[in-house]
Amino acid sequence: GGRVVLIEKQGSMGGNTIKASSGINFISGTPTPGAAVDDDDYQRQKESFLHDTLQSAGSRATPELIQLLVEQSADGMEWLQSRAGLEWNNKPSQLGGHSHARTFRPAQGGTIGYALV
């Protein structure tokens, strides 16, 4: 219930966020009966997301935070969908450093940065 004031020093709203173009990584589906993703596939997605992110972070990795990112990635995407009205494409992309496709983009097109701002 608090108020937020956003101060933008750029001439237009968005700052660096508006430049974000790749999408957002998350594990699609949930490991529950009847879900679109079976338990084995969900586990593989989770393990590869964790491994790829740890490897990318190298010596700067904070494993506990990366684990939290992976575990709560789908919840974060659902939050963006419910709060910002974002819908996600159904076909994730596989970007550099990813062993599996996990980058989702807005279904309405455009970049993720533009959609968020």
C-alpha positions as CSV (number, residue, x, y, z in Angstrom):
1,G,0.0,0.0,0.0
2,G,2.9,2.4,-0.1
3,R,3.5,5.2,-2.7
4,V,6.4,5.1,-5.1
5,V,8.0,8.1,-6.8
6,L,10.0,7.4,-9.9
7,I,12.6,10.0,-10.8
8,E,14.0,9.7,-14.3
9,K,17.0,11.7,-15.4
10,Q,16.7,10.8,-19.0
11,G,14.8,12.9,-21.4
12,S,12.3,10.0,-21.9
13,M,10.9,7.4,-19.6
14,G,12.7,4.1,-19.2
15,G,16.4,4.6,-18.8
16,N,18.4,1.5,-19.5
17,T,15.3,-0.7,-19.0
18,I,13.9,0.5,-22.3
19,K,17.0,-0.9,-24.0
20,A,16.5,-4.5,-22.8
21,S,15.7,-6.5,-25.8
22,S,16.5,-10.2,-25.3
23,G,13.5,-11.2,-23.1
24,I,13.3,-12.8,-19.7
25,N,14.4,-16.2,-18.7
26,F,12.2,-18.5,-16.7
27,I,11.2,-22.1,-16.3
28,S,7.9,-22.7,-18.1
29,G,5.3,-25.0,-16.6
30,T,5.0,-26.4,-13.1
31,P,5.8,-29.9,-11.8
32,T,2.3,-30.8,-11.0
33,P,0.0,-33.5,-12.4
34,G,-1.8,-32.4,-15.5
35,A,0.6,-29.5,-16.2
36,A,2.0,-28.7,-19.6
37,V,5.4,-29.9,-18.5
38,D,6.1,-33.3,-16.9
39,D,8.2,-33.6,-13.8
40,D,11.3,-34.9,-15.6
41,D,11.3,-32.0,-18.1
42,Y,10.7,-29.5,-15.4
43,Q,13.7,-30.9,-13.4
44,R,15.9,-30.7,-16.5
45,Q,14.9,-27.1,-17.2
46,K,15.6,-26.2,-13.6
47,E,19.0,-27.9,-13.4
48,S,20.2,-26.4,-16.7
49,F,19.0,-22.9,-15.7
50,L,20.9,-23.2,-12.5
51,H,24.0,-24.7,-14.1
52,D,24.1,-22.2,-16.9
53,T,23.7,-19.2,-14.6
54,L,26.3,-20.4,-12.1
55,Q,28.7,-21.0,-15.0
56,S,28.0,-17.6,-16.5
57,A,28.5,-15.8,-13.1
58,G,31.8,-17.6,-12.5
59,S,33.7,-16.5,-9.4
60,R,31.1,-13.8,-8.8
61,A,28.3,-16.3,-8.3
62,T,26.1,-16.3,-5.2
63,P,24.7,-19.8,-5.4
64,E,21.9,-19.1,-2.9
65,L,20.6,-16.1,-4.9
66,I,20.9,-17.9,-8.2
67,Q,18.9,-20.9,-6.8
68,L,16.2,-18.4,-5.6
69,L,16.1,-16.8,-9.1
70,V,15.6,-20.3,-10.7
71,E,13.1,-21.5,-8.2
72,Q,10.9,-18.4,-8.4
73,S,11.3,-17.5,-12.0
74,A,7.8,-18.7,-13.1
75,D,6.3,-16.9,-10.1
76,G,8.0,-13.7,-11.3
77,M,6.7,-14.1,-14.8
78,E,3.1,-14.7,-13.4
79,W,3.5,-11.5,-11.3
80,L,4.5,-9.5,-14.4
81,Q,1.6,-10.9,-16.3
82,S,-1.0,-10.1,-13.6
83,R,0.4,-6.7,-12.6
84,A,1.6,-5.3,-16.0
85,G,-0.7,-7.3,-18.3
86,L,2.2,-8.9,-20.2
87,E,1.4,-12.0,-22.1
88,W,4.3,-14.3,-23.1
89,N,5.1,-16.0,-26.4
90,N,4.7,-19.8,-26.4
91,K,8.1,-20.5,-27.9
92,P,11.2,-19.7,-25.8
93,S,14.5,-18.8,-27.5
94,Q,17.8,-20.3,-26.7
95,L,20.4,-17.5,-26.3
96,G,24.2,-17.6,-25.9
97,G,25.2,-19.5,-22.8
98,H,22.0,-21.4,-22.5
99,S,21.9,-25.2,-22.8
100,H,18.1,-25.1,-23.3
101,A,15.6,-22.5,-24.6
102,R,14.3,-20.4,-21.7
103,T,14.1,-16.8,-22.9
104,F,10.5,-15.6,-23.4
105,R,9.4,-12.4,-25.1
106,P,6.2,-10.4,-25.0
107,A,3.5,-12.0,-27.1
108,Q,2.4,-8.5,-28.3
109,G,5.8,-8.1,-29.9
110,G,8.4,-5.4,-29.3
111,T,11.2,-5.6,-26.8
112,I,10.8,-6.6,-23.1
113,G,12.2,-3.3,-22.0
114,Y,9.5,-1.4,-24.0
115,A,6.8,-3.7,-22.7
116,L,7.8,-3.1,-19.1
117,V,8.0,0.7,-19.3
